[in-house]
Amino acid sequence: MRSYKVVDAFSSSPFKGNPVAVVMDAQGLSDQQMQDIAGWTNLSETTFILPATQENADYRLRIFTPHSELPFAGHPTLGSAHAALEAGLIKAKDGYVIQECGQGLIRIAVQESKGTQILTLDMPHAAIEPLNPEDITELETIIGQKVRSDIPPAIVNVGAVWIVAQVADAATLLDLKPDFSRLARFERKLSVTGLSLYGAYPDGSPSAVEVRSFAPSCGVDEDPVCGSGNGAVAAFRVAHGQLSEEGGQYCATQGEKRGRSGHIVVETAAHGIVRIGGACVTCVDGQIHI
């Protein structure tokens, strides 16, 4: 038996964020065992905490979808850090913990805000590649909606690799019903993790944008609240001049179509730096029989 938690990320209220299953002591588990457990939990991601192999890291994390392993993902990073801090496996040093994962070292800030712990990760640097016109046409057919032609869709690699595009507005985004079978084939063709779309709210709204993330080729038709997807959207927005290159902050919401209420704090800074943060709450705390 091993200690096991399920943590809701991007929410301070249980059952309103995006859950990640966390196996607290994964030493001795094989790759196949980890993949089998991830398939069994059937959550968008399941993580496994291991001793660090790099000197500056506090722990090492492996991240699995129901179908495959990822080098990095946002909500599993925050949820796993929350679980490890709560269990006393790690302690913040000077307000930070360092996670080792397939993407490298990820710095996570640990702060308190109005009695709630907020975790904020530094996103890996984004590599952005424009989507070709034929693929844009296919994308619009898949989602049944036009994307903004003045802001061409792109493939944004932040460890997880997302197709990113903007639709007319948040209401349009919330009405979308993608063809998941066709999208899965499209993802495999382009060798991407999935699709993250966003639409803006009117000025003065509590949230700047609504985001929806789809990854049917990974076994996740729609992710409730996606950290790496929001990070990819932020990098895309900076690249297209929608955000100041000198930095700023905005709030994104995600999860309404999945019955959730995720709140993501997005910070951008000079040199393309993007930070993604939010609250986390433990929903399950027990043991898993392995």
HELIX and SHEET records of a PDB file:
HELIX    1   1 ASP A   31  THR A   41  1                                  11    
HELIX    2   2 GLY A   74  GLU A   86  1                                  13    
HELIX    3   3 PRO A  133  ILE A  143  1                                  11    
HELIX    4   4 ALA A  170  ASP A  175  1                                   6    
HELIX    5   5 PHE A  180  LEU A  190  1                                  11    
HELIX    6   6 PRO A  216  CYS A  218  5                                   3    
HELIX    7   7 GLY A  227  ALA A  239  1                                  13    
HELIX    8   8 GLU A  256  ARG A  258  5                                   3    
HELIX    9   9 ALA A  270  GLY A  272  5                                   3    
SHEET    1   A 9 GLU A  69  LEU A  70  0                                        
SHEET    2   A 9 TYR A  59  PHE A  64 -1                                        
SHEET    3   A 9 THR A  46  LEU A  50 -1                                        
SHEET    4   A 9 ASN A  18  VAL A  23  1                                        
SHEET    5   A 9 ARG A   2  ALA A   9 -1                                        
SHEET    6   A 9 ILE A 273  ILE A 288 -1                                        
SHEET    7   A 9 THR A 116  ASP A 122 -1                                        
SHEET    8   A 9 GLY A 104  SER A 113 -1                                        
SHEET    9   A 9 TYR A  96  CYS A 101 -1                                        
SHEET    1   B13 GLU A  69  LEU A  70  0                                        
SHEET    2   B13 TYR A  59  PHE A  64 -1                                        
SHEET    3   B13 THR A  46  LEU A  50 -1                                        
SHEET    4   B13 ASN A  18  VAL A  23  1                                        
SHEET    5   B13 ARG A   2  ALA A   9 -1                                        
SHEET    6   B13 ILE A 273  ILE A 288 -1                                        
SHEET    7   B13 GLY A 262  ALA A 269 -1                                        
SHEET    8   B13 GLY A 247  GLN A 254 -1                                        
SHEET    9   B13 VAL A 209  ALA A 215  1                                        
SHEET   10   B13 GLY A 194  ALA A 200 -1                                        
SHEET   11   B13 VAL A 161  GLN A 166  1                                        
SHEET   12   B13 ALA A 154  ASN A 157 -1                                        
SHEET   13   B13 ALA A 127  PRO A 130 -1                                        
SHEET    1   C10 GLU A  69  LEU A  70  0                                        
SHEET    2   C10 TYR A  59  PHE A  64 -1                                        
SHEET    3   C10 THR A  46  LEU A  50 -1                                        
SHEET    4   C10 ASN A  18  VAL A  23  1                                        
SHEET    5   C10 ARG A   2  ALA A   9 -1                                        
SHEET    6   C10 ILE A 273  ILE A 288 -1                                        
SHEET    7   C10 GLY A 262  ALA A 269 -1                                        
SHEET    8   C10 GLY A 247  GLN A 254 -1                                        
SHEET    9   C10 VAL A 209  ALA A 215  1                                        
SHEET   10   C10 VAL A 220  ASP A 223 -1                                        
END                                                                             
